[in-house]
């Protein structure tokens, strides 16, 4: 990708965190604060190399450790502080947190079935709905764009957050959200011409 920015454009770079600790494999984790697996640090370093030529005016992160660990690799040698924004945390799975998918299905069969059939509509017990997460993420995204109008900034967060912001830019309905793949440490670029978004790069694996 040519990283030169057209005049007057606001560029939002979205980075998913690297692979989390292995104990989370096959489990629901959103609110849980887990760090990166060894492979995740390698992925974060690759993402940092991919973005090495990009001049960032600001770097933001979800408050979750896996995102912060990834953001620290992007911040290295840039002299940038990482600004933590609560709006960009992953969805709260409530009582599903830490459970394997099999455990969640066994304990909450009706909710699990609804999740599998309508993932954008289900409310996780004592957790969030996608629409609640979507609103806080979209509001947060608009605030960052207003704060950095005409600049380039990066946000390190989660697959759900990236999909939400990409889907908003593409005008996609909620039920199609999971058509957007987001591999660990993937890089996405959205350029805003005023309020008009153009997705320049999506799910680039470093």
Residue frames as a rotation matrix with the C-alpha (Angstrom) as fourth column:
UNK 1
0.573 0.820 0.000 0.00
0.820 -0.573 0.000 0.00
0.000 0.000 -1.000 0.00
UNK 2
-0.336 -0.577 0.745 1.10
0.491 -0.782 -0.384 3.57
0.804 0.236 0.546 -0.72
UNK 3
-0.075 0.281 -0.957 1.04
0.997 -0.003 -0.079 5.16
-0.025 -0.960 -0.280 2.74
UNK 4
-0.969 -0.233 0.082 1.06
0.239 -0.968 0.074 8.75
0.063 0.091 0.994 1.46
UNK 5
-0.253 0.918 -0.305 -2.10
0.755 -0.010 -0.655 10.56
-0.604 -0.396 -0.691 2.56
UNK 6
-0.180 0.294 0.938 -4.14
0.769 -0.552 0.321 12.76
0.613 0.780 -0.127 0.24
UNK 7
-0.934 -0.194 0.301 -4.55
0.024 -0.873 -0.488 16.33
0.357 -0.448 0.820 1.45
UNK 8
-0.431 0.792 0.432 -7.41
-0.841 -0.527 0.127 16.89
0.328 -0.308 0.893 3.87
UNK 9
0.202 0.491 -0.848 -7.98
-0.184 0.869 0.460 13.20
0.962 0.063 0.265 4.60
UNK 10
0.091 -0.132 0.987 -8.40
-0.992 0.073 0.101 11.78
-0.085 -0.989 -0.124 8.11
UNK 11
-0.051 -0.210 -0.976 -6.89
-0.470 0.868 -0.162 8.29
0.881 0.450 -0.143 8.28
UNK 12
0.388 0.221 0.895 -7.94
-0.896 0.319 0.310 5.71
-0.217 -0.922 0.322 10.85
UNK 13
-0.300 -0.537 -0.788 -5.73
-0.581 0.758 -0.295 2.63
0.756 0.370 -0.540 11.10
UNK 14
0.576 0.576 0.580 -7.32
-0.817 0.389 0.426 -0.30
0.020 -0.719 0.695 12.93
UNK 15
-0.423 -0.752 -0.504 -5.13
-0.601 0.650 -0.466 -3.09
0.678 0.106 -0.727 14.32
UNK 16
0.783 0.601 -0.159 -6.42
-0.300 0.590 0.750 -6.22
0.545 -0.539 0.642 15.98
UNK 17
0.355 -0.648 0.674 -4.41
-0.869 0.036 0.493 -7.52
-0.344 -0.761 -0.550 18.92
UNK 18
-0.450 -0.609 -0.652 -2.07
-0.752 0.653 -0.090 -10.46
0.481 0.450 -0.752 18.48
UNK 19
0.086 0.486 -0.870 -2.96
0.014 0.872 0.489 -14.01
0.996 -0.054 0.068 19.47
UNK 20
0.366 0.115 0.923 -3.90
-0.845 -0.375 0.382 -14.16
0.390 -0.920 -0.041 23.17
UNK 21
-0.494 -0.589 0.639 -2.60
-0.840 0.514 -0.175 -16.57
-0.226 -0.623 -0.749 25.80
UNK 22
-0.758 0.077 -0.647 -3.16
-0.341 0.799 0.495 -20.21
0.556 0.596 -0.580 24.92
UNK 23
-0.894 0.437 -0.097 -5.47
0.337 0.515 -0.788 -20.86
-0.295 -0.738 -0.608 27.89
UNK 24
-0.313 0.808 -0.499 -8.12
-0.453 -0.589 -0.669 -18.80
-0.835 0.017 0.550 26.07
UNK 25
-0.844 -0.034 -0.536 -8.17
-0.520 0.300 0.800 -21.06
0.134 0.953 -0.271 23.01
UNK 26
-0.606 0.687 -0.402 -11.72
0.340 0.680 0.649 -22.30
0.719 0.257 -0.645 22.47
UNK 27
-0.355 0.459 -0.815 -13.11
0.897 -0.078 -0.435 -20.04
-0.263 -0.885 -0.384 25.21
UNK 28
0.533 0.574 0.622 -15.24
0.645 -0.751 0.141 -16.91
0.548 0.325 -0.771 25.32
UNK 29
-0.166 -0.580 -0.798 -13.17
0.886 -0.442 0.137 -13.91
-0.432 -0.684 0.588 26.28
UNK 30
0.320 0.268 0.908 -14.17
0.613 -0.790 0.017 -10.29
0.722 0.551 -0.418 25.96
UNK 31
0.834 0.060 0.549 -14.01
-0.343 -0.722 0.601 -8.66
0.432 -0.689 -0.582 29.37
UNK 32
0.840 -0.537 -0.081 -11.31
0.443 0.590 0.675 -11.07
-0.315 -0.603 0.733 30.59
UNK 33
0.780 -0.595 -0.195 -7.94
-0.619 -0.780 -0.094 -9.33
-0.095 0.194 -0.976 30.74
UNK 34
0.686 -0.541 0.486 -5.54
0.429 0.841 0.329 -11.80
-0.587 -0.017 0.809 29.15
UNK 35
0.134 -0.755 -0.642 -2.15
-0.525 -0.604 0.600 -11.04
-0.841 0.256 -0.477 27.63
UNK 36
0.483 -0.025 -0.875 -0.51
-0.866 0.136 -0.482 -12.27
0.132 0.990 0.044 24.46
UNK 37
0.878 -0.299 0.374 0.78
0.254 0.953 0.165 -15.72
-0.406 -0.050 0.913 23.63
UNK 38
-0.116 -0.986 -0.121 4.43
0.218 -0.144 0.965 -15.87
-0.969 0.086 0.231 22.46
UNK 39
-0.408 0.032 0.912 3.13
0.905 0.145 0.400 -16.00
-0.120 0.989 -0.088 18.88
UNK 40
0.658 0.752 0.040 1.08
0.753 -0.657 -0.042 -12.89
-0.006 0.057 -0.998 19.61
UNK 41
0.456 -0.588 -0.668 4.20
0.045 -0.735 0.677 -10.86
-0.889 -0.339 -0.309 20.37
UNK 42
-0.602 -0.656 0.456 5.70
0.453 0.190 0.871 -12.00
-0.658 0.731 0.183 17.06
UNK 43
-0.019 0.696 0.718 2.53
0.991 -0.082 0.106 -10.95
0.133 0.713 -0.688 15.24
UNK 44
0.807 0.306 -0.505 2.56
0.443 -0.880 0.174 -7.57
-0.390 -0.364 -0.846 16.99
UNK 45
-0.086 -0.927 -0.366 6.15
0.074 -0.372 0.925 -7.03
-0.994 0.053 0.100 15.88
UNK 46
-0.604 -0.085 0.793 5.19
0.757 0.251 0.604 -7.84
-0.250 0.964 -0.087 12.29
UNK 47
0.490 0.839 0.237 2.32
0.868 -0.495 -0.041 -5.36
0.083 0.226 -0.971 12.43
UNK 48
0.594 -0.352 -0.723 4.71
0.158 -0.831 0.534 -2.72
-0.788 -0.432 -0.438 13.75
UNK 49
-0.531 -0.833 0.158 7.07
0.285 0.000 0.958 -3.39
-0.798 0.554 0.238 10.83
UNK 50
-0.213 0.551 0.807 4.19
0.977 0.105 0.186 -3.14
0.017 0.828 -0.561 8.35
UNK 51
0.782 0.613 0.113 3.35
0.597 -0.789 0.147 0.30
0.179 -0.048 -0.983 9.76
UNK 52
0.083 -0.851 -0.518 6.95
0.862 -0.199 0.466 1.44
-0.500 -0.485 0.717 10.23
UNK 53
-0.736 -0.419 0.531 6.73
0.660 -0.616 0.430 4.00
0.147 0.667 0.730 7.41
UNK 54
0.197 0.917 0.346 3.47
0.670 -0.384 0.636 5.50
0.716 0.106 -0.690 8.68
UNK 55
-0.859 -0.404 0.314 3.65
0.094 -0.728 -0.679 8.83
0.503 -0.554 0.663 10.47
UNK 56
0.005 0.880 -0.476 1.15
0.816 0.271 0.511 8.57
0.578 -0.391 -0.716 13.32
UNK 57
-0.317 -0.023 0.948 -0.12
-0.291 -0.949 -0.121 11.61
0.903 -0.314 0.294 15.17
UNK 58
-0.119 0.314 0.942 -1.71
-0.991 0.014 -0.130 9.48
-0.055 -0.949 0.309 17.90
UNK 59
-0.607 -0.075 -0.791 -1.96
-0.191 0.980 0.053 5.87
0.771 0.183 -0.609 19.07
UNK 60
-0.046 0.715 0.698 -4.98
-0.991 -0.119 0.057 4.53
0.123 -0.689 0.714 20.96
UNK 61
-0.812 -0.200 -0.548 -5.71
-0.167 0.980 -0.111 1.21
0.559 0.002 -0.829 22.60
UNK 62
0.461 0.841 -0.283 -8.47
-0.101 0.366 0.925 -0.76
0.882 -0.398 0.253 24.21
UNK 63
0.306 -0.340 0.890 -7.88
-0.935 -0.283 0.213 -1.12
0.179 -0.897 -0.404 27.96
UNK 64
0.971 0.114 0.210 -7.44
-0.162 0.960 0.228 -4.89
-0.176 -0.255 0.951 27.65
UNK 65
0.308 -0.941 0.143 -3.90
-0.326 0.037 0.945 -6.21
-0.894 -0.338 -0.296 28.19
UNK 66
0.079 -0.273 0.959 -3.79
0.721 0.680 0.134 -8.11
-0.688 0.681 0.251 24.88
UNK 67
0.764 0.217 0.608 -4.44
0.592 -0.610 -0.526 -4.85
0.257 0.762 -0.595 23.01
UNK 68
0.892 -0.453 -0.002 -2.02
-0.398 -0.785 0.474 -2.85
-0.216 -0.422 -0.880 25.15
UNK 69
0.210 -0.836 0.508 0.73
0.126 0.538 0.833 -5.46
-0.970 -0.111 0.218 24.65
UNK 70
0.221 -0.055 0.974 0.22
0.955 0.213 -0.205 -5.13
-0.196 0.976 0.100 20.89
UNK 71
0.927 0.193 0.323 0.08
0.267 -0.942 -0.205 -1.32
0.264 0.276 -0.924 20.99
UNK 72
0.675 -0.727 -0.127 3.39
-0.174 -0.324 0.930 -1.19
-0.717 -0.605 -0.345 22.86
UNK 73
-0.066 -0.698 0.713 5.12
0.718 0.464 0.520 -2.75
-0.693 0.546 0.470 19.85
UNK 74
0.385 0.275 0.881 3.64
0.858 -0.460 -0.231 -0.08
0.341 0.844 -0.413 17.59
UNK 75
0.998 0.053 0.034 4.67
0.034 -0.906 0.423 2.67
0.053 -0.421 -0.906 20.03
UNK 76
0.445 -0.895 -0.039 8.29
0.544 0.235 0.806 1.52
-0.712 -0.380 0.591 20.27
UNK 77
-0.503 -0.830 0.241 10.74
0.759 -0.290 0.583 4.00
-0.414 0.476 0.776 18.71
UNK 78
-0.052 0.549 0.834 7.92
0.788 -0.491 0.372 6.45
0.614 0.676 -0.407 17.84
UNK 79
-0.955 -0.293 -0.055 7.94
0.253 -0.701 -0.667 8.51
0.157 -0.650 0.743 21.02
UNK 80
-0.324 0.920 0.220 4.14
-0.412 -0.346 0.843 8.20
0.852 0.183 0.491 21.20
UNK 81
-0.787 0.235 0.570 2.13
-0.519 0.247 -0.818 7.73
-0.333 -0.940 -0.072 24.35
UNK 82
-0.760 0.613 -0.218 -0.58
0.361 0.676 0.642 5.07
0.540 0.409 -0.735 24.19
UNK 83
-0.700 0.611 0.370 -3.95
-0.712 -0.637 -0.296 6.58
0.055 -0.471 0.880 25.02
UNK 84
-0.925 0.379 -0.019 -6.40
0.376 0.908 -0.184 4.09
-0.053 -0.177 -0.983 26.53
UNK 85
-0.619 0.785 -0.031 -10.04
-0.757 -0.585 0.293 4.43
0.211 0.205 0.956 25.48
UNK 86
-0.669 0.415 0.617 -12.73
-0.242 0.663 -0.708 2.42
-0.703 -0.623 -0.343 27.29
UNK 87
0.221 0.855 -0.470 -15.10
-0.774 -0.140 -0.618 2.75
-0.594 0.500 0.630 24.33
UNK 88
0.220 -0.217 -0.951 -13.06
-0.891 0.353 -0.286 0.25
0.398 0.910 -0.116 22.33
UNK 89
-0.582 -0.320 0.747 -13.08
-0.639 0.749 -0.177 -2.71
-0.503 -0.580 -0.641 24.69
UNK 90
-0.884 0.251 -0.395 -14.41
-0.109 0.711 0.695 -6.00
0.455 0.657 -0.601 23.31
UNK 91
0.081 0.995 0.063 -18.01
-0.509 -0.014 0.861 -7.06
0.857 -0.102 0.505 23.89
UNK 92
-0.587 -0.167 0.792 -18.79
-0.805 0.228 -0.548 -8.24
-0.089 -0.959 -0.268 27.43
UNK 93
-0.483 0.353 -0.801 -19.83
-0.252 0.820 0.514 -11.90
0.839 0.450 -0.307 27.28
UNK 94
0.246 0.647 0.721 -21.22
-0.885 -0.154 0.440 -11.74
0.396 -0.747 0.535 30.81
UNK 95
0.427 0.007 0.904 -21.61
-0.663 0.683 0.308 -15.22
-0.615 -0.731 0.296 32.32
UNK 96
0.990 -0.137 0.019 -20.11
0.107 0.671 -0.733 -16.73
0.088 0.728 0.680 29.16
UNK 97
0.509 -0.852 0.126 -16.73
-0.767 -0.515 -0.382 -15.22
0.390 0.098 -0.916 30.05
UNK 98
-0.328 -0.812 0.483 -14.04
-0.925 0.379 0.009 -17.89
-0.191 -0.444 -0.875 30.41
UNK 99
0.291 0.510 0.810 -16.33
-0.306 0.851 -0.426 -20.74
-0.906 -0.124 0.404 29.37
UNK 100
-0.892 -0.391 0.228 -15.58
0.057 0.403 0.913 -23.05
-0.449 0.827 -0.337 26.49
UNK 101
-0.596 0.703 -0.387 -18.21
-0.755 -0.326 0.569 -23.03
0.274 0.631 0.725 23.78
UNK 102
-0.405 0.427 -0.809 -19.32
0.172 0.904 0.391 -26.48
0.898 0.019 -0.440 24.92
UNK 103
-0.733 0.110 -0.671 -19.71
0.677 0.019 -0.736 -25.28
-0.068 -0.994 -0.088 28.52
UNK 104
-0.842 0.435 -0.319 -21.67
-0.404 -0.900 -0.162 -22.23
-0.358 -0.007 0.934 27.39
UNK 105
-0.471 0.683 -0.559 -24.01
-0.559 0.259 0.788 -24.40
0.683 0.683 0.260 25.32
UNK 106
-0.454 0.258 -0.853 -24.55
0.532 0.847 -0.026 -26.79
0.715 -0.465 -0.521 28.21
UNK 107
-0.734 0.103 -0.672 -25.21
0.615 -0.319 -0.721 -24.10
-0.289 -0.942 0.171 30.84
UNK 108
-0.308 0.597 -0.741 -27.20
-0.254 -0.802 -0.541 -21.67
-0.917 0.022 0.399 28.69
UNK 109
-0.540 -0.005 0.841 -28.67
0.625 0.667 0.405 -23.70
-0.563 0.745 -0.358 25.82
UNK 110
0.509 0.823 0.253 -31.32
0.797 -0.339 -0.499 -21.17
-0.325 0.456 -0.829 24.75
UNK 111
0.694 -0.320 -0.644 -28.98
-0.260 -0.947 0.190 -18.18
-0.671 0.036 -0.741 24.77
UNK 112
-0.387 -0.898 0.211 -26.27
-0.141 0.284 0.948 -20.18
-0.911 0.337 -0.236 23.03
UNK 113
-0.209 0.395 0.895 -28.69
0.863 0.505 -0.022 -21.26
-0.461 0.767 -0.447 20.29
UNK 114
0.839 0.525 -0.143 -29.77
0.429 -0.800 -0.419 -17.63
-0.335 0.290 -0.897 19.79
UNK 115
0.302 -0.833 -0.463 -26.10
-0.387 -0.551 0.740 -16.59
-0.871 -0.045 -0.489 19.62
UNK 116
-0.561 -0.538 0.630 -25.35
0.275 0.596 0.754 -19.15
-0.781 0.596 -0.186 16.92
UNK 117
-0.030 0.660 0.751 -28.40
0.981 0.162 -0.104 -18.13
-0.190 0.734 -0.652 14.88
UNK 118
0.694 0.322 0.644 -28.49
0.450 -0.892 -0.039 -14.36
0.562 0.317 -0.764 15.50
UNK 119
-0.043 -0.822 -0.568 -25.08
0.984 0.062 -0.164 -13.25
0.170 -0.566 0.807 16.84
UNK 120
-0.781 -0.276 0.560 -25.84
0.277 -0.957 -0.085 -9.56
0.559 0.089 0.824 16.41
UNK 121
0.004 0.897 0.442 -29.09
-0.343 -0.414 0.843 -9.75
0.939 -0.155 0.306 18.42
UNK 122
0.335 0.178 -0.925 -28.34
0.596 0.720 0.354 -11.95
0.730 -0.670 0.135 21.43
UNK 123
0.423 -0.255 0.869 -27.89
-0.712 -0.687 0.145 -10.53
0.560 -0.680 -0.472 24.93
UNK 124
-0.284 -0.595 -0.752 -25.30
0.151 0.747 -0.648 -12.41
0.947 -0.297 -0.123 26.93
UNK 125
0.656 0.597 -0.461 -26.49
0.526 0.076 0.847 -13.07
0.541 -0.798 -0.264 30.51
UNK 126
0.722 -0.301 -0.623 -25.17
0.423 -0.521 0.741 -10.23
-0.548 -0.799 -0.249 32.69
UNK 127
-0.441 -0.884 0.158 -23.28
0.658 -0.198 0.727 -8.96
-0.611 0.424 0.669 29.64
UNK 128
-0.472 0.151 -0.868 -23.87
-0.420 -0.904 0.071 -6.84
-0.775 0.399 0.491 26.55
UNK 129
0.634 0.523 0.570 -25.75
0.419 0.387 -0.822 -7.01
-0.650 0.760 0.026 23.30
UNK 130
-0.256 -0.720 0.645 -23.95
0.955 -0.085 0.285 -6.28
-0.151 0.689 0.709 20.06
UNK 131
0.357 0.456 0.815 -26.06
0.636 -0.758 0.146 -3.15
0.685 0.466 -0.560 19.57
UNK 132
0.970 -0.054 -0.239 -24.83
0.168 -0.562 0.810 -1.77
-0.178 -0.825 -0.536 22.91
UNK 133
0.098 -0.994 0.043 -21.22
0.577 0.092 0.811 -2.41
-0.811 -0.055 0.583 21.94
UNK 134
-0.083 -0.085 0.993 -21.84
0.983 -0.171 0.068 -1.01
0.164 0.982 0.098 18.45
UNK 135
0.788 0.476 0.390 -23.11
0.427 -0.879 0.210 2.30
0.443 0.001 -0.897 19.81
UNK 136
0.791 -0.535 -0.295 -20.19
0.041 -0.436 0.899 2.91
-0.610 -0.724 -0.323 22.19
UNK 137
-0.107 -0.867 0.487 -17.68
0.708 0.278 0.650 1.93
-0.698 0.414 0.584 19.47
UNK 138
0.101 0.198 0.975 -19.25
0.927 -0.373 -0.020 4.14
0.360 0.906 -0.222 16.81
UNK 139
0.968 0.242 0.074 -19.49
0.189 -0.887 0.421 7.11
0.167 -0.393 -0.904 19.18
UNK 140
0.508 -0.850 -0.139 -15.86
0.177 -0.054 0.983 6.57
-0.843 -0.524 0.123 20.17
UNK 141
-0.141 -0.554 0.820 -14.77
0.924 0.224 0.310 6.34
-0.355 0.802 0.481 16.55
UNK 142
0.505 0.404 0.762 -16.49
0.678 -0.732 -0.061 9.60
0.533 0.548 -0.644 15.64
UNK 143
0.965 -0.167 -0.201 -14.86
0.040 -0.666 0.745 11.32
-0.259 -0.727 -0.636 18.62
UNK 144
0.124 -0.983 0.139 -11.38
0.460 0.181 0.869 10.22
-0.879 -0.043 0.475 17.52
UNK 145
-0.070 -0.118 0.991 -11.99
0.994 -0.091 0.059 11.35
0.083 0.989 0.124 13.94
UNK 146
0.822 0.405 0.401 -13.12
0.369 -0.914 0.168 14.77
0.435 0.010 -0.900 15.15
UNK 147
0.799 -0.558 -0.225 -10.10
0.055 -0.305 0.951 15.02
-0.599 -0.772 -0.213 17.46
UNK 148
-0.224 -0.958 0.180 -7.66
0.183 0.140 0.973 14.15
-0.957 0.251 0.144 14.67
UNK 149
0.812 0.571 0.123 -9.28
0.261 -0.166 -0.951 15.73
-0.523 0.804 -0.284 11.61
UNK 150
0.848 -0.479 -0.227 -6.74
-0.452 -0.431 -0.781 15.80
0.276 0.765 -0.582 8.79
UNK 151
-0.096 -0.901 0.423 -4.36
-0.988 0.138 0.069 13.50
-0.121 -0.411 -0.904 10.67
UNK 152
0.121 0.025 -0.992 -3.41
-0.339 0.941 -0.017 9.82
0.933 0.339 0.123 10.77
UNK 153
-0.207 -0.162 0.965 -4.00
-0.977 0.081 -0.196 7.85
-0.047 -0.983 -0.175 13.95
UNK 154
-0.478 -0.016 -0.878 -4.08
-0.249 0.961 0.118 4.17
0.842 0.275 -0.463 14.92
UNK 155
0.172 0.590 0.789 -6.35
-0.985 0.077 0.157 2.19
0.032 -0.804 0.594 17.22
UNK 156
-0.726 -0.401 -0.558 -5.35
-0.350 0.915 -0.203 -1.22
0.592 0.048 -0.805 18.59
UNK 157
-0.209 0.729 0.652 -8.33
-0.951 0.002 -0.308 -3.18
-0.226 -0.685 0.693 19.80
UNK 158
-0.476 0.180 0.861 -10.37
-0.172 0.941 -0.292 -6.28
-0.862 -0.287 -0.417 18.99
UNK 159
-0.915 0.135 0.380 -11.99
0.399 0.439 0.805 -8.20
-0.058 0.888 -0.456 16.17
UNK 160
-0.015 0.998 -0.055 -15.48
0.990 0.007 -0.144 -7.09
-0.144 -0.057 -0.988 17.18
UNK 161
0.222 0.019 -0.975 -14.46
0.224 -0.974 0.032 -3.44
-0.949 -0.226 -0.221 17.38
UNK 162
-0.758 -0.579 -0.300 -12.73
-0.178 -0.260 0.949 -3.52
-0.627 0.773 0.094 13.99
UNK 163
-0.711 0.551 0.437 -15.70
0.701 0.504 0.505 -5.25
0.058 0.665 -0.745 12.35
UNK 164
0.219 0.838 -0.500 -18.06
0.833 -0.428 -0.351 -2.66
-0.508 -0.340 -0.791 13.84
UNK 165
0.057 -0.271 -0.961 -16.08
-0.132 -0.956 0.261 0.30
-0.990 0.112 -0.090 12.46
UNK 166
-0.924 -0.383 0.002 -15.51
-0.074 0.184 0.980 -1.36
-0.376 0.905 -0.198 9.09
UNK 167
-0.462 0.829 0.314 -19.18
0.884 0.460 0.087 -2.33
-0.072 0.317 -0.946 8.77
UNK 168
0.311 0.543 -0.780 -20.21
0.469 -0.802 -0.371 1.24
-0.826 -0.250 -0.504 9.55
UNK 169
-0.356 -0.551 -0.755 -17.90
-0.385 -0.649 0.656 2.53
-0.851 0.525 0.019 6.81
UNK 170
-0.997 -0.069 0.032 -19.18
-0.007 0.506 0.863 -0.05
-0.075 0.860 -0.505 4.31
UNK 171
-0.397 0.918 -0.015 -22.85
-0.915 -0.395 0.080 0.47
0.068 0.046 0.997 5.19
UNK 172
-0.656 0.084 -0.750 -23.23
-0.093 0.977 0.190 -3.21
0.749 0.194 -0.633 6.13
UNK 173
0.433 0.861 0.268 -26.18
-0.558 0.023 0.830 -4.50
0.708 -0.509 0.490 8.12
UNK 174
0.071 -0.401 0.913 -25.45
-0.983 0.125 0.131 -5.97
-0.167 -0.908 -0.385 11.55
UNK 175
0.718 0.309 0.623 -26.37
-0.325 0.941 -0.093 -9.50
-0.615 -0.136 0.777 10.48
UNK 176
0.909 -0.416 0.004 -23.56
0.170 0.362 -0.916 -9.46
0.380 0.834 0.400 7.90
UNK 177
0.721 -0.626 0.298 -20.86
-0.688 -0.598 0.410 -8.39
-0.078 -0.501 -0.862 10.36
UNK 178
0.292 -0.637 0.713 -19.10
-0.301 0.646 0.701 -11.75
-0.908 -0.420 -0.003 10.47
UNK 179
0.896 -0.092 0.433 -18.52
0.439 0.314 -0.842 -11.71
-0.059 0.945 0.322 6.73
UNK 180
0.641 -0.702 0.312 -15.57
-0.507 -0.691 -0.515 -9.49
0.577 0.172 -0.798 7.66
UNK 181
0.652 -0.493 -0.577 -12.59
0.642 0.764 0.072 -11.60
0.405 -0.417 0.814 8.71
UNK 182
0.635 -0.527 0.565 -10.10
-0.630 -0.777 -0.016 -10.17
0.447 -0.346 -0.825 11.20
UNK 183
0.504 -0.546 -0.670 -7.02
0.504 0.815 -0.285 -12.31
0.702 -0.194 0.686 11.82
UNK 184
0.706 -0.294 -0.644 -4.81
0.597 -0.241 0.765 -11.64
-0.380 -0.925 0.005 14.81
UNK 185
-0.166 -0.783 -0.599 -2.67
0.349 -0.615 0.707 -8.49
-0.922 -0.092 0.375 14.38
UNK 186
-0.046 0.216 0.975 -4.44
0.999 -0.007 0.049 -7.66
0.017 0.976 -0.215 11.11
UNK 187
-0.702 -0.264 -0.662 -4.23
0.275 -0.957 0.091 -4.10
-0.657 -0.118 0.744 9.81
UNK 188
0.130 0.799 0.588 -7.10
0.990 -0.069 -0.125 -2.08
-0.060 0.598 -0.799 8.31
UNK 189
-0.853 -0.399 -0.338 -7.11
0.369 -0.917 0.152 1.44
-0.370 0.005 0.929 6.89
UNK 190
0.245 0.924 0.293 -10.10
0.966 -0.205 -0.160 3.75
-0.088 0.322 -0.943 6.50
UNK 191
-0.887 -0.456 0.071 -9.69
0.461 -0.875 0.151 7.18
-0.007 0.166 0.986 4.93
UNK 192
0.130 0.940 -0.317 -12.34
0.863 -0.265 -0.431 9.81
-0.489 -0.217 -0.845 5.64
UNK 193
-0.773 -0.191 0.605 -12.99
0.516 -0.744 0.424 12.55
0.369 0.640 0.674 3.11
UNK 194
-0.431 0.653 0.622 -15.00
-0.746 -0.646 0.162 14.71
0.508 -0.394 0.766 5.45
UNK 195
-0.074 0.498 0.864 -17.65
-0.807 0.479 -0.345 12.26
-0.585 -0.723 0.367 6.64
UNK 196
0.770 0.378 -0.514 -17.33
-0.631 0.569 -0.528 9.99
0.093 0.731 0.676 3.59
UNK 197
0.224 -0.720 0.657 -15.30
-0.504 0.491 0.710 6.83
-0.834 -0.490 -0.253 4.38
UNK 198
0.604 -0.161 -0.781 -13.20
-0.670 0.428 -0.606 4.86
0.432 0.889 0.150 1.90
UNK 199
0.750 -0.355 0.559 -11.82
-0.183 0.700 0.690 1.50
-0.636 -0.620 0.460 3.06
UNK 200
0.466 -0.677 -0.569 -8.27
-0.878 -0.278 -0.388 1.38
0.105 0.681 -0.725 1.68
UNK 201
-0.530 -0.665 -0.526 -7.01
-0.487 0.747 -0.454 -1.80
0.694 0.016 -0.719 3.32
UNK 202
0.396 0.738 0.546 -8.74
-0.902 0.202 0.382 -4.61
0.172 -0.644 0.746 5.17
UNK 203
0.894 0.033 0.446 -7.57
-0.240 0.877 0.416 -7.63
-0.378 -0.479 0.792 7.15
UNK 204
0.520 -0.795 -0.313 -3.97
-0.481 0.030 -0.876 -7.29
0.706 0.606 -0.367 6.00
UNK 205
0.969 -0.196 -0.152 -2.01
0.246 0.679 0.692 -10.03
-0.033 -0.708 0.706 7.71
UNK 206
0.643 -0.764 -0.058 1.43
-0.758 -0.645 0.093 -8.78
-0.108 -0.015 -0.994 8.72
